[in-house]
């Protein structure tokens, strides 16, 4: 008769103390980093060369405020154009029509493959090769709309450069979000008689929003900083305004600190908004993960 020689599993006692690993070098690293960080902060806080009086004086200066408002307008307008265009391009890329897929794929390839500075300069100098903006029937009668230099102002050139470029990136983000939605949702909507447009608007896009919102918020923060590139076309945004001021008084660091302060303020506001949106869109997941509540009846209601 065979005997079982397998040793019984040893189970630790619940009352045994848990021995935690010690990390003495971690505390040494924290102290060293803290000392160096304190020294750097002390230098910036006490150095007369930093000219904190100029920083305080220019923080709410009128031209700085105008540049800040221009940065906000560029960011919001470019993102609205990018999100709307990216949604249309994403739907085209997921279409069964090969022509639509080819057009959307070519657009993404072109605008993602060229530097944004080149695109800004292209729209700004478009009037040098196309003096007039005309509309009409291809190879037929045309109607003059106006001079290109008057129609495509520096602000419009900035919106075209930033918005059209952002549309290429948003197309991939929206396409990934739509692809994350179960195909059965679309089939169910079609079985109920919904049109393709209504299906996308009321079924697919609301569910895809949970995947689309986080990278879109990151794109908004990136767009906020990309607006500083409009200095190449002479548009007076926040960075350009600070550059013009320190070009006169030669106080580069104080003016760059002022610009950095306002960029950090705007980035913080966008980050808080991103967190709020993500929590709001994630409410359905939290409700699904909660255990079902039992209805407790009191003795008086039995």
SULMOBEL-V385763 format. One line per field, one symbol per residue. psi: psi as a letter, one per 30 degrees, with the letter a starting at -180 (. if undefined). burial: b if it has 16 or more other ideal C-beta (glycine too) atoms within 10 Angstrom, else e. A space follows every 50 residues. Layout:
psi->???
burial->???
//
This chain:
psi->kkkjgkkkkjkkkfgkkkjkkkiefeeeeeeeeeeeeeeeeeeeffkfff ifeeeeefegkeeeeeeeeeeeeeeeeeeeeeeeeeeeeeeefglfjfee eeeeeeeeeefffkkeeeeeeeeegefffiekklkakkgaklkkelkefe eileeeeeeeeeeeeeeeefeeeeeeeeffkkffeeeeeeffgkleeeee efeeeeefefeeeefeeeeeeeeeffffffffggkiaeeeeeeeeffefg ieeeeeeeeeeeeeeeeeeeeeeeeeeeeefgeeeeeefkkkkkjjklff f.
burial->eeeeeeeeeeeeeeeeeeeeeeeeeeeeeeeeeeeeeeeeeeeeeeeeee beebbeebeeeeebeebbebbbebbebbbebbbebbbbbbbbbbeeeeeb eeebeebbeebeeeebeebbbebbebbeeeeebeeeeeeeeeeeeeebee ebeeeebbbbbbbbbbbbbbbbbbbebbeebeeeebeebeeeebeeeebb eebbbebbbbbbbbbbbebbbebbebbbbbbbbebbbbbbbbbebbeeee beebbebbbeebbeebeeebeeebeebeeebeeeeeeeeeeeeeeeeeee ee
//
